[in-house]
Amino acid sequence: MGSQRLPGAAPRPNMHWGPAAAEAHPAPEDILIAWLLWLPRDADIAAAAAVEIERIERRGPLPPGPLRLRELLLQLVEGSGLRQ
């Protein structure tokens, strides 16, 4: 049986997998890259980003991480390229 990543699991410094710490949040840029890789090859990236922006906005007041992710997705919708 091969090694599998489980939801909520994260690598520990001792190379064992265990539950991720509650305060450990991935960077918005990492989330964006994972999301882009998840999209089908022929996806309309701008349209898919617009859908994700709507989902984020429905959640109400947002902390800085989701706000940054929304900003990155908005850059994809506008076609302006990703900026730091």
C-alpha positions as CSV (number, residue, x, y, z in Angstrom):
1,M,0.0,0.0,0.0
2,G,1.5,3.4,-1.0
3,S,1.8,6.5,1.0
4,Q,-1.3,8.8,0.6
5,R,-1.9,12.3,1.7
6,L,-5.0,12.6,3.9
7,P,-7.2,15.7,4.2
8,G,-6.0,17.7,7.2
9,A,-2.6,15.9,7.3
10,A,0.7,17.8,7.0
11,P,4.3,16.6,7.0
12,R,5.9,17.0,10.4
13,P,9.6,17.9,10.9
14,N,10.3,14.2,11.8
15,M,8.9,13.2,8.4
16,H,5.8,11.6,9.9
17,W,2.3,12.6,8.8
18,G,-0.1,13.9,11.3
19,P,-2.9,16.4,11.7
20,A,-2.1,19.9,10.6
21,A,-1.9,22.6,13.3
22,A,-5.1,24.7,13.5
23,E,-3.0,27.9,13.0
24,A,-1.2,26.5,9.9
25,H,-2.7,28.1,6.9
26,P,-1.3,27.8,3.4
27,A,-0.3,30.9,1.6
28,P,-2.8,32.4,-0.8
29,E,-0.3,32.0,-3.6
30,D,0.0,28.3,-2.8
31,I,-3.7,27.9,-2.9
32,L,-3.9,29.7,-6.2
33,I,-1.2,27.4,-7.8
34,A,-3.0,24.3,-6.5
35,W,-6.3,25.7,-7.8
36,L,-4.8,26.4,-11.3
37,L,-3.3,22.9,-11.4
38,W,-6.7,21.4,-10.5
39,L,-8.5,23.1,-13.4
40,P,-9.1,21.1,-16.5
41,R,-6.7,21.7,-19.3
42,D,-9.3,23.5,-21.5
43,A,-10.9,25.5,-18.7
44,D,-11.6,29.2,-19.1
45,I,-9.4,30.4,-16.3
46,A,-11.0,33.9,-16.1
47,A,-14.5,32.5,-15.9
48,A,-13.5,29.9,-13.3
49,A,-11.7,32.6,-11.3
50,A,-14.9,34.7,-11.4
51,V,-16.9,31.8,-9.9
52,E,-14.3,31.4,-7.1
53,I,-14.4,35.2,-6.4
54,E,-18.2,35.0,-6.0
55,R,-17.8,32.0,-3.5
56,I,-15.2,34.0,-1.5
57,E,-17.4,37.1,-1.4
58,R,-20.4,35.2,-0.1
59,R,-18.5,34.4,3.1
60,G,-18.7,37.9,4.4
61,P,-15.9,39.8,6.2
62,L,-12.6,38.1,5.2
63,P,-9.3,37.9,7.0
64,P,-6.1,38.9,5.1
65,G,-5.3,35.5,3.5
66,P,-8.7,35.1,1.7
67,L,-8.6,38.7,0.7
68,R,-5.2,38.2,-0.9
69,L,-6.5,35.1,-2.7
70,R,-9.5,37.1,-4.0
71,E,-7.1,39.8,-5.2
72,L,-5.0,37.2,-7.1
73,L,-8.1,35.7,-8.7
74,L,-9.4,39.1,-9.7
75,Q,-6.1,39.7,-11.5
76,L,-6.8,36.5,-13.5
77,V,-10.4,37.8,-14.3
78,E,-9.1,41.2,-15.5
79,G,-6.3,39.5,-17.6
80,S,-3.8,41.9,-16.1
81,G,-1.4,39.1,-15.1
82,L,-0.4,38.2,-11.6
83,R,1.4,40.9,-9.5
84,Q,3.0,40.6,-6.1
